[in-house]
């Protein structure tokens, strides 16, 4: 992509922007992976590592219970009740 294609214009073209960003990211990523970035004096980026694992499943309040609804009821039980009531009403 040339510099003129990446310069702003009156019309916004999302596909051009996405292509430009993907191309730039890919180029920078390859420089870091290959080690070429450090040869040019660019420090290697630091990858963020969370101290605690918020979604590890150790906290029972954060884990999901199978078939649970927001009110704590069992979703499948409620669906069965609804189906049973509609089938019994239609048989009358």
Residue pairs with C-beta under 8 A, 6 or more apart in sequence:
1 16
1 19
1 20
1 23
5 16
5 20
6 16
6 20
28 37
30 36
31 37
31 40
31 42
32 44
32 45
37 43
37 44
38 44
54 62
55 62
57 63
67 74
67 75
67 76
67 77
68 74
68 75
69 75
69 78
